Amino acid sequence: MKKNKLFTALLAVSLLGGTGAALVNANNQPVQAATKKAKKTYKYGRAVVRANAPAYTAKFDKNVTKVTKVVRYKTNGKKAYMRAKTFSIAFYFNYKGTKYYCLKGSALTVKAKDAKLTRKAPSFKKSVVYKNARKIEAENAAKKAKANEWQSKLDAITDQMKSYSAKTNDGASYVEVNSDGKTSQDIQKMPIGTELTVIYKIPGIFSNGGNKADGYFAITKDDKRVVVAASQVSLDDSNAKVLTQDEYSNLSKQLESTKKEAYKDLGIKDNN
């Protein structure tokens, strides 16, 4: 965005001289001409601007649907004036009862009374500028709709990966999980009422005299990762349906795969 604004500013300056009464002196690109067999069509008008005509700049709304303001153009804090020359005119528009011509390739404008048309200029809403803005607007709307569609797919997966708040009962057995995802062999006791966020269930992870018991993979308030005996944990939601480790793992893989598809479809670089 900054680069585009800088380019526009430099382009505007290139149409003006550097003296106190800055005067325009630039060569516009020739307008489009048809072949001998075809009728001539032009995207831009042409006009001869009178010497010392006040230079203005037009400001547009966010989506380039209308001119919102016209102000005097300045260089080095001084009001700029045009040099007598023929310019390509991108379009004409009316602002507060005054007609203006906007020069091709910049936001510089002059009052219609200060220029003589040698070729008819299109109105703003029939101009290349307006049509390109509408094309970009349509493309952005399509991209947004597509992004929302992908987001809905991702949300549908993450909604299934719900975590649950819980508290431990008296003397709940647990083991810590290290950064490699491995559990310690040291079974410890967790104080009663310890708050947990339960992520998924690991069937039969605890063994006592040949009996297998389920555990919850959970995170404590101080971000410690643990596996705690499920029978010694009370879930805040009595209707909670905690996923098994395999179910959670499959959804995680599905989520990652869907993300990659979304990035590719939307043209987003995946830095992971």
N, C-alpha and C positions, 0 to 999 in steps of 0.2 A: 504493500500500500504506500509506504514512504517513497519507494522508488518511482511509482507511477506519479505521485504528486510532484516529485522532484523533476521528472521528465516534463510534465506539463508546465512547470514554472520555467524551465530552461527554454522550452519551445516558445512560450509567450515572450520571454526576454529576447529571443532571436528575431522576433518581429519588430522589436523596438530599438531605437538608437540609444546611445549612452549619455547624451547631453542632458542639460537641465530640462529642456522642453522635448523630452524623448520622442523621437519620430520613428514611425514604422518604415522599414525598408527590408522586404523579404521577397524571395521568389517562391511562389506557390507552385505545387505540382500541377501539370496540365490536367484538365478534366477529361473524363472518359469520352472517347469518340467512337462511333460505330464504323463498320466497314462501308465501302461504297454501295453495296447492295442493300444494306439495312438503313432504316431511318435513324438519324442521329438522336441519341438519348443522353442526357446528362444527369449526373447525381448531384451536381453542385451548380450554384448560380455564379455569376461574375459581376463585379461592381468596381467602379472607379471611385476611390475614396478621396475626398478633397483634402488639400494640405491643411495641416493644423486642426483636423477634426479631433475632438476629445475622444480618447480611448477609454473603453469601459471593459469590465469583465463580468460575465454572467455566472451566477451560482445556481446549482440545481439541487433538487431534493435527493434523498438517498438513492432512490430507484431510477433517477433521471426520467421522471415523468413530466416535470414542469420546471420552469425557471422560477426560483424563489426570491432572487435578489439581483439587482444590477448596481454595481458600484464603479467609481472612477478607478482606472488602473493607474498604479504608481510605480515608479522606479526610483530607488534611493530616496523614498519619501516624497518625491515630486510627481505631480500629475503628468501623465503621459499623453502625447498627442500623435496623431497619425501623419505619415508622410504621404504625399500624393502618389498613389499607385493603384494598379488593378489587382484585386484579390479574388480568390475563389471564396464563395459564400456557402457555408454549410447549410444554413437555414435562416429564416426570419422568424421573429416572435414579437409579441406585444407585451409590454410590461407597464402597468399603471398608465395606460392610454397612449404610450409611446411605442413606435415600431422600431425594432433594432435588427441589424444584420450581424450574425455570428460568423466570424472568419473560420474557414476550414482549418482543422488541425489545432485549434486552441479555443480558449474560452473568451478571447478578445472579441469585443463587439463594438459596433458604431451605430449611431442613430441613423435611421433611414434617410433623414433629411440631409445627412452629410455624405451620402454616397449616391451614385447614379448607376442603376442596374444596366448591364449590357447583356445579361442573360438571366432569365427568371430563376429565382431561388425557391426551393421548396419550403413549405411551412415546417415548423419544428416536428410535428407529429407525422410528417411524410418524409422526414430526413433520414439519412443513413445513421446518424447518431441515435435517433429515437428507435429505429428499427433494430439496431444492434443491441441497444439496452433492453428491448423487449425480448430479443433472442436469448440474451444472457439471463434475463429474469426467468424465462421459461426453462432454461437449462438448469438453473439453480433450484427451481421448484421441483423439477424432476429428480434432481439429486437428493433433495431434502425428503421427498416422498420415498425414494429408494432407501435412504438412510433410516427413516422411521420404520420401514418394513423390516429391515435387518435388526433394528433395535427391538422390535416386537418379538422376533425369533429368539434373540438373546435373553430377553426378559422372561420368555416362556420357559427357558431352561433354568435360569437362576431362581425363578419362583419355586422350582421343585427342589432347589438346594437350600431349603430353609434351615436356619439354625434356631435353637431354642434356649431360653434362659432356664437355669436350674440352680438348685442348692444341694449341698451334700448333707447326708444324715450323719449321725454320730459315728466317728471312726471309719469313714469311707476309705477303702483301700485304693491306692493309685500308684502308677509308675510315671516317671517323666519321659518326655519324648525329646531327643536331642535334635540339633540342626540338620542331621542327616536323615531324620525320620525314623530313627531306631529307638526302641524303648529300653530303658535301663532294667536291670535284673533286680533292683532293690525296690521291693514293695513297701510303700510308706502309708501312713495314716493321715487323712486330711481332716482338719477341724470341722466340727459341725457348723452348718450354715455358710460354708464357703460358696461364693457365687461363681457360677460357671456359665459358659456359652457352649452348649453341646452341638457338635458339628455332625457326627455320624456314629453309628454303632459298629463295634467289632465283635462278631459272634465268637464265643468260646475262647476269648483271649486269656482269661484267668482260669487257673486249674487248682483245685483243692481236693486232695485225696481221690484223684481220678474223676472228679466232677468238673465239668466245664461251666464257666460263667461268662456272660457277655460284659463288655466294657464300652464306655462312651469315650470317643476322642473328643476332648474339650479344651477350652482356653480359659484360664483364670483371669481375674481383673488386672493382674500385673503381667499379662501376656505370656504366662507360662503354659506350655503345651503339655497336656497330661492325658493318660488313659485311666479312667476311674471306673470302679465296679458299678455297673448299671443298676444293680439292685439296691445300691446305697446312695442313689441320687433321686431327688424329687424334682420332676419337671414342673415348671410353672403352669404349662398348658397340659391339662390332664388328657386332652385328645391329640396330643402331639404324635406325629408319625415320623419318627427318626429314621433316616435312610441308613442302610447298611453301608459298610465301607465300599463294597463292590458297586452298589448303586450310585454312591456319591462319585466314585472314581469314573464310572462310565459317563455320568453327566458332565464331569469336569473335562473329559476328553471331547465330548460332544460340543461343549461350550467353546473350547479352544479351536476345534475344527470349524465351527460356525463363524468364529471371529476371523479366522484366516480367509474364509470365503467372502465375508463381508468386506474386509480390507481390499481384497483383490477386485471385487465387483465395484467398489467405490473409488478405487484408485488411490487408496491410502497406504503409505509405506509402513510396513510392520517392522518395528525396531526390536522386537523380541526374538 
